[in-house]
Amino acid sequence: MSNSPESNWKRAFNTATAAVVLAGGLAFAPGTASAQSQTETEAEDSSAVGEIVVTATRREENLQDVPLAVTAFSGEALAETRIQTFADLAQATPGPTFVPISGASGSQLQMRGQYASDDSPAFDTPVGIFIDDIYYGSVASFYPDFYDIEQLAVLRGPQGTTFGRNTVGGALQITSRRPSFDGYEGTVTATIRSQDGFESTGAFNMPLTDNLAARFAYSVKNVGGDVYNVTTGNHVNDANIWSGRASLLWQASPNIDVLASASYTRDDSLGDGPVLIGQGALIASLNNPYDSGNTYLDDDGKTERDIFNAFVRADWRMDWGTLTSITGYRTLDAFYREDIDGSPVEIAPNKIDINEEEQFSQEIRLTSNSGGAIEWVAGVYYLHQQTFRSETYTFGAPASTFIFGSPWRINAFTGGNVYRVRIAGDIETESIAPFGELTWHLNDQWAITGGVRYTYDQKENVTDQQNLTTPGATTVFFGLPKTVAAEESWDAWTPRVILEFQPTQDIMLYASASRGFKSGGYNYAAPTVAQAQTPILPETNTSYEIGAKTTWLDGRFRANLALYDAVTEDLQVRSLVGTTLQVNNAGEAEVQGLELELLAVPVDALTLGFNYAYTDAVYNDYRGCATYTVTNPAPPPATLTVPWDCSGNRIPFVPENSFNVFAQYEWRFANDATLTARIEDSWADAYEVHIGNGDLNPTLAAQGVAAPGFGPLIPRGLTEKDHTINGFLTYEAPGGDWQVQLWGRNLTDERYVTFATNYFFYLLTNAEATAAAPATLTEADRASVSRGRSFGVTATFNLN
């Protein structure tokens, strides 16, 4: 069978076509004709798939009228299907995957081949997170606990014009519920679940005066871990988190609203419980297959985070448009401790991170009224962010238990001693960006949109690296102690052009071209002064997309399709340079794909959904993606500097094919009570976990050096997400005063590798370590594994 890009595209297109035909057949299923004989009002109430209003273009629009690839979820849908994490969100959205680059504190979404390969605060994420239009500068400062949410929208593809701020892959737009003047109301939920878990959320709305209303919301989550640490006897990968939010809405006049909101989150959880995957007698003795639910760490790890966010938004509605001011402020204080080698042996017993962030942002935006021949939005955005991170590493262990990068023992680097090194980075970011976009409706069918944003970013980085064991002495891997200051600025124009054609009221076709920009950064953990002072170039992404938004059969069937081709220049990727992991720039990466979303209501009580994504993501040009500098102390002595070429390799964490499907049926009883059953299934191809794609080093092998392979040698099959089944059964009392839901996620207890890294060591016995170079043994790779089965019962009480 051919694996050429042409055959892959043809196979994906045929799959999408078959899915459209299948869903179309479902839409014509028995029961449709009788439903169509109802009045139009009845049909809208009982059988239509429903209208979704989003603000993906900075104005309220029907989702089907937005010429972008957008998946939107209401707050009710998030709660009813228990979408609580990025992993849950990825299962319900075509294309994205969950990437826990540094455990729960560094979780993120991969979108259209874009993800942050390094959680360093000196670099930005390529998928922007916007909560109530406030940009979150790091994933560590955001915990995905979607409570009291009005809507969550996933915008795929570059959003560099109206959103800006590092959205080369897309954006996550989250809107909280606002206070209301409609009366006193409240909602409280309580959940008892597996892993000895208890969860509760609540929201309370209170009109205080005729022009002042308040809303308070909270979330409490105390869930035991589903990974058992045999060494310590504790369950890790737990969640002990609580959050609260208070909002105040003031109607200063009939045309002026002022919304103020503040939230606080406290996270006090254990580590994420990585496992070791590899060969050798010691790993085999751990009896630790990646899906066993066991790990063997000498330290459970720890996450402590205090996250504070506040904003004030003012909207002044005039006859011709709306002037909006959004002022945001947020802080993060965090402490992390992790067993970075992932083993019960004290190779590198722990890594301690201290992370502090402070961010201020201001946006002024002017938006024309909707409905005219010309619609426009213009504004300016400012951001100032100060981030400090201190990382403390401890190295050293008995040389008889492992060797570092066969055949070199760890004491060849440490002298047999235990020592500690601290690396700190103080990064200041300042950004300003004016922007504007205009849509001209040429007639009832055609419209053209053009927009542009100019971004100016400046970063200052101060690096401080010290040997805490022997002050002033050279540190292993990180070189001489040093304090290095550097400063750089970048600017970019990010335009977008869209052509829309609407042949009928229910069909909209579009074609777009857009550019995205992701700011540059610094390797503050670099081993030399020159490397620490050298800025990494920003990314630029050029994307072309064609799509269709269609609604059929009086609203019973919806089919949305997007095909795209995106090329990224200077993609920022973390890889091995000498003995340290650093971010460098790939020459060029290209991602081509297809995304399909189908929704059908074949009979009044039945809703069916199907999402599919095909993604072909490769590095077109990535020579010198890593450099090995190795010294073999055994005869004959040799020093080798070996570059690597990753051109043609697949981009990690991007499955070629993925889909999710659901069926939901509602029974309505004579007393107006309802019983709703829902079943979901998601699946994804296996994907690579490292830019090296697990390749062995042919250059070193040819020179007789038994060096490790490039990147984790995880078999690709371990990353395949075989069918993950979720189920929900919900009873709602008459009048909707209360409801009870039985639920289960990952009912088949499917486990797969979500992330993996290594530190280029083998975990070996004495006999193995003193034998010939163990070229046939794989390294001990540190892997994160998906969560196992969970289930519970949730009760909801509406206090109206």
KAURFEN-V969069 format. One record per backbone hydrogen bond with DSSP energy under -0.5 kcal/mol. CO is the residue of the C=O (numbers start at 1). NH is the residue of the N-H. Records with the same first field share a line. If there is no record, write none. Layout:
# KAURFEN-V969069
CO: NH, NH
This chain:
# KAURFEN-V969069
4: 8
5: 9
6: 10
7: 11
8: 12
9: 13
10: 14
11: 15
12: 16
13: 17
14: 18
15: 19
16: 20
17: 21
18: 22
19: 23
20: 24
21: 25
22: 26
23: 27
24: 28
26: 29
29: 32
31: 35
32: 36
33: 37
34: 37
35: 38
39: 43
40: 44
41: 45
42: 46
43: 47, 48
52: 54, 63
54: 61
55: 58
59: 57
61: 54
62: 65
63: 66
65: 67
66: 68
68: 70
69: 156
71: 154
73: 152
74: 78
75: 79
76: 80
77: 81
78: 83
79: 82
82: 84
85: 89
86: 90
87: 91
88: 92
89: 92
90: 93
93: 95
97: 110
99: 101, 108
100: 103
102: 105
103: 102, 106
104: 107
106: 101
108: 99
110: 97
111: 114
113: 115
114: 111
115: 117
120: 123
126: 128, 169, 170
128: 130, 172
129: 136
130: 132, 174
131: 134
133: 135
134: 131
135: 137
136: 129
138: 141
139: 142
142: 144
143: 145
144: 146
145: 147
148: 177
150: 75
151: 175
152: 73
153: 155, 173
154: 71, 156
155: 171
156: 69
159: 163, 164
167: 159
169: 157
170: 128
171: 155, 173
172: 130, 174
173: 153
174: 132, 176
175: 150, 151
185: 205
186: 799
187: 203
188: 797
189: 201
190: 795
191: 199
192: 793
193: 197
194: 197
195: 224
197: 193
198: 222
199: 191
200: 220
201: 189
202: 218
203: 187
204: 216
205: 185
206: 214
209: 212
211: 251
212: 208, 209
213: 249
214: 206
215: 247
216: 204
217: 245
218: 202
219: 243
220: 200
221: 241
222: 198
223: 239
227: 229, 236
228: 230, 295
229: 233, 234
234: 229, 236
236: 227
237: 226
239: 223
240: 268
241: 221
242: 266
243: 219
244: 264
245: 217
246: 262
247: 215
248: 250, 260
249: 213, 251
250: 252, 258
253: 256
255: 317
256: 252, 253
257: 315
258: 250
259: 313
260: 248
261: 311
262: 246
263: 309
264: 244
265: 307
266: 242
267: 305
269: 303
271: 237
275: 783
277: 781
280: 284
281: 285
282: 286
283: 286, 288
284: 287
289: 292
293: 228
295: 230
300: 271
301: 271
302: 337
303: 269
304: 335
305: 267
306: 333
307: 265
308: 331
309: 263
310: 329
311: 261
312: 327
313: 259
314: 325
315: 257, 317
316: 318, 323
320: 369
321: 318
322: 324, 367
323: 316
324: 365
325: 314
326: 328, 363
327: 312
328: 361
329: 310
330: 359
331: 308
332: 357
333: 306
334: 355
335: 304
336: 353
337: 302
338: 340, 351
339: 342
343: 298
345: 347
347: 396
348: 341
350: 394
351: 338, 353
352: 392
353: 336
354: 390
355: 334
356: 388
357: 332
358: 386
359: 330
360: 384
361: 328
362: 382
363: 326
364: 380
365: 324
366: 378
367: 322
373: 441
375: 439
376: 368
377: 437
378: 366
379: 435
380: 364
381: 433
382: 362
383: 431
384: 360
385: 429
386: 358
387: 427
388: 356
389: 425
390: 354
391: 393, 423
392: 352
393: 421
395: 419
398: 401, 402
401: 764
402: 410
403: 405, 762
404: 408
405: 408
407: 409
408: 404
409: 412
410: 413, 414
411: 415
414: 417
419: 395
420: 468, 469
421: 393
422: 466
423: 391
424: 464
425: 389, 427
426: 462
427: 387
428: 460
429: 385
430: 458
431: 383
432: 456
433: 381
434: 454
435: 379
436: 452
437: 377
438: 450
439: 375, 441
440: 442, 448
445: 502
446: 442, 443
447: 500
448: 440
449: 498
450: 438
451: 496
452: 436
453: 455, 494
454: 434
455: 492
456: 432
457: 490
458: 430
459: 488
460: 428
461: 463, 486
462: 426
463: 484
464: 424
465: 482
466: 422, 468
470: 473
475: 479
476: 478
479: 475
482: 465
484: 463
486: 461
488: 459
490: 457
492: 455
493: 495
494: 453
495: 515
496: 451
497: 513
498: 449
499: 511
500: 447
501: 503, 509
504: 507
506: 551
507: 504
508: 549
509: 501
510: 547
511: 499
512: 545
513: 497
514: 543
516: 541
517: 166
518: 539
521: 536
522: 524
523: 526
528: 532
529: 533
530: 534
533: 535
536: 521
539: 518
540: 569
541: 516, 543
542: 567
543: 514
544: 565
545: 512
546: 563
547: 510
548: 550, 561
549: 508
550: 559
552: 556, 557
553: 556
555: 49
556: 601
557: 552
558: 599
559: 550
560: 597
561: 548
562: 595
563: 546
564: 593
565: 544
566: 591
567: 542, 569
568: 589
569: 540
571: 573, 586
573: 584
575: 582
576: 627
577: 579, 580
580: 577, 582
582: 575
584: 573, 586
586: 570, 571
587: 570
588: 620, 621
589: 568
590: 618
591: 566
592: 616
593: 564
594: 614
595: 562
596: 612
597: 560
598: 610
599: 558
600: 608
603: 606
605: 666
606: 603
607: 664
608: 600
609: 662
610: 598
611: 660
612: 596
613: 658
614: 594
615: 617
616: 592, 618
617: 651
618: 590, 620
619: 648
621: 587, 588
622: 625, 646
626: 644
627: 578, 629
628: 642
630: 640
631: 633
632: 638
638: 632
640: 630, 642
641: 643
642: 628
644: 624, 625, 626, 646
646: 649
649: 619
651: 654
653: 655
656: 615
657: 685
658: 613
659: 683
660: 611
661: 681
662: 609
663: 679
664: 607
665: 677
666: 668
667: 669, 675
669: 672
673: 669
674: 732
675: 667
676: 730
677: 665
678: 728
679: 663
680: 726
681: 661
682: 724
683: 659
684: 721
686: 656
688: 653
690: 693
692: 695
695: 710
696: 698
697: 701
698: 702
699: 703
700: 703, 705
701: 704
704: 706
705: 707
709: 711
710: 694
712: 714
715: 718
716: 719
717: 720
718: 753
720: 722
721: 684
723: 725
724: 682
725: 747
726: 680
727: 744
728: 678
729: 742
730: 676
731: 740
732: 674
733: 736
734: 737
737: 798
738: 733
739: 796
740: 731
741: 794
742: 729
743: 792
744: 727
745: 790
746: 749
752: 786
755: 784
757: 782
760: 405
761: 780
762: 403, 764
763: 283
765: 769
766: 770
767: 771
773: 775
774: 777
778: 279
779: 781
781: 277, 783
782: 757
783: 275
784: 754, 755
790: 745
791: 194
792: 743
793: 192
794: 741
795: 190
796: 739
797: 188, 799
798: 800
799: 186
